[in-house]
Amino acid sequence: QGQDPAASPRPLVLVHPITQRHLCPPPAPPSITHWGSQQSSTALVTPRVSFSLPKVMEEEFQFLLCQRCQKEPRNPKLLSCLHTLCTDCLEENKPVGHCPICQSPIPQVSGIPDQDNLLFANLQAKLSTYQKIVSSSNLVCDRCKDLAEFWCSECEEFFCIRCFEAHQWFLKKKSHETRKVGDLKAESSKQFLQGARKSRILFCSNPTHNDQNYIASIYCRGCLKPLCCSCALLDSEHSKLYCNIRTEIERRQEELGSLSEELKRKKAHFEDVYKNLKGKADHMDKVRTENQELIQKRVEQMVKLIREKEQELLGMVDRQHCLGNEDLVAKLNQMEAVLKRMGAGEQLVEKMHLYASDQEVMDMQPFIKESLEELMKLQPLAVGASVQAGDFAKCKAKLQALFERVTGEKAGLGVWGGRDSAVMGAWLLRPSHQVLGGERPKEESMSLIVLKPVGEILSRHLITEIPRGPSPPCSSTL
């Protein structure tokens, strides 16, 4: 190792991480890490290599795209609502401080959350490597630029045969899994990601061990950190709180899985409430349409002198509909936002189970758990018979009075008597679903068109004759 690198025709640059700074410097460092060194979260979440999903993989890995612009995310951020957005969308988002998908608040003043989506960022980097392997026939060694024949999933570097042998010699006691490039080309993207996931190593959280490759095998439930054996022996205060790091990882995965199952059950309840609200809103729209058609049919039978009153009556119906529909729209929007958050949480936990490495589970599980627990505290809005449609009786009464004035008919019982009264009253007041040949709506509480007995209507509204004098202005009538 003391040989002058300049004197050698092919300097050996694959050296132990502690001493490599004294030898010939390697080419530009890889975007992730050198051999066995503790992985930097900054490098993981900002992959410099742009990945492009091949057509066979596009559908399966659509979840990696920004959930707003559907483009490759730059430094994907994980919001507390569990939506993943690119930095560009967050910077352009208006209003600042709210998720552009479900409008959940973002606690950070800048509007950009601190939590990086390590899972998605790392998957992007791995897919870029896989794309490079399957699409290139002349891969070069990251150290000496010779033809590459091996790839180390831990170092995330390509090696020629000579550099591969040096890599194996220096790291023979490390669990670095190095595979042939030819074998990787024959694998599917899923197999490649699974292989890269299994080989990840967790390192001690002690800052002084960053450059010494202390592998963590113990987890302290007191300080909530992974430890190497040396640190565990020195910390006698928490010795009773130690457990195997693998046990802790499995416990966290199981905890996320349990929360996901509970969330699925709760999501079904939210979906039922959403469908109920949506059905009521649709029925409100249907009833509004029926009343509009009724008004239009009556107005069309009047003379041209009162044609302008048609729009006024339609406006009354719309305003009444808005009054009754305002609460439903607010509840629908609220339910839809919660369902989007639940869907994002469900998808994220599923992808954690499929693709997350141990390091990613350790880094992301507390944040995801906290967000899922917040979702579990939410309760769906109660929907009952209290949601009622507006009363259109006033509008229909004005329409009836206007029709009587236009036709010259008097409103007294002496004019509408016997069979003629029943026929005229039924024709005037029959609901539009009967006019169109349909059936009566089933939900009487939501129906805006209620057909009352003709005698009762006449006794309430038509008992007094309307004088034949000039009709008052339409504005005072309506």
Stockholm file with secondary structure:
# STOCKHOLM 1.0

chainA/1-478         QGQDPAASPRPLVLVHPITQRHLCPPPAPPSITHWGSQQSSTALVTPRVSFSLPKVMEEEFQFLLCQRCQKEPRNPKLLSCLHTLCTDCLEENKPVGHCPICQSPIPQVSGIPDQDNLLFANLQAKLSTYQKIVSSSNLVCDRCKDLAEFWCSECEEFFCIRCFEAHQWFLKKKSHETRKVGDLKAESSKQFLQGARKSRILFCSNPTHNDQNYIASIYCRGCLKPLCCSCALLDSEHSKLYCNIRTEIERRQEELGSLSEELKRKKAHFEDVYKNLKGKADHMDKVRTENQELIQKRVEQMVKLIREKEQELLGMVDRQHCLGNEDLVAKLNQMEAVLKRMGAGEQLVEKMHLYASDQEVMDMQPFIKESLEELMKLQPLAVGASVQAGDFAKCKAKLQALFERVTGEKAGLGVWGGRDSAVMGAWLLRPSHQVLGGERPKEESMSLIVLKPVGEILSRHLITEIPRGPSPPCSSTL
#=GR chainA/1-478 SS CCSCGGGSSSCCCCCCTTTGGGSCCCSSCCSSCSTTCCCCHHHHHSCCSCCCCCHHHHTTTGGGSCTTTCSCCSSCEECTTSCEECHHHHHHCSSTTBCTTTCCBCCSTTSCCSCBCHHHHHHHHHHHHHHHHHHCSCCBCTTTCSBCCEEETTTTEEECHHHHHHHHHHTTTSCCCEEEHHHHHTSCHHHHHHHHHHTCCCBCCCGGGTTTTCBCCEEETTTTEEECHHHHHHCCTTGGGEEEHHHHHHHHHHHHHHHHHHHHHHHHHHHHHHHHHHHHHHHHHHHHHHHHHHHHHHHHTSCGGGTTHHHHHHHHHHHHHHHHHHHHHHHHHHHHHHHHHHHHHHHHHHHHHHHCCHHHHHHHHHHHHHHHHHHHHCCCCCCCTTCCCCCCHHHHHHHHHHHHHHHTCCCSTTTSCHHHHHHHHHHHHCCHHHHTTCCCCSCTTTCSCCCCCHHHHHHHHSSSCCCSSCCCCHHHHC
#=GC SS_cons         CCSCGGGSSSCCCCCCTTTGGGSCCCSSCCSSCSTTCCCCHHHHHSCCSCCCCCHHHHTTTGGGSCTTTCSCCSSCEECTTSCEECHHHHHHCSSTTBCTTTCCBCCSTTSCCSCBCHHHHHHHHHHHHHHHHHHCSCCBCTTTCSBCCEEETTTTEEECHHHHHHHHHHTTTSCCCEEEHHHHHTSCHHHHHHHHHHTCCCBCCCGGGTTTTCBCCEEETTTTEEECHHHHHHCCTTGGGEEEHHHHHHHHHHHHHHHHHHHHHHHHHHHHHHHHHHHHHHHHHHHHHHHHHHHHHHHHTSCGGGTTHHHHHHHHHHHHHHHHHHHHHHHHHHHHHHHHHHHHHHHHHHHHHHHCCHHHHHHHHHHHHHHHHHHHHCCCCCCCTTCCCCCCHHHHHHHHHHHHHHHTCCCSTTTSCHHHHHHHHHHHHCCHHHHTTCCCCSCTTTCSCCCCCHHHHHHHHSSSCCCSSCCCCHHHHC
//
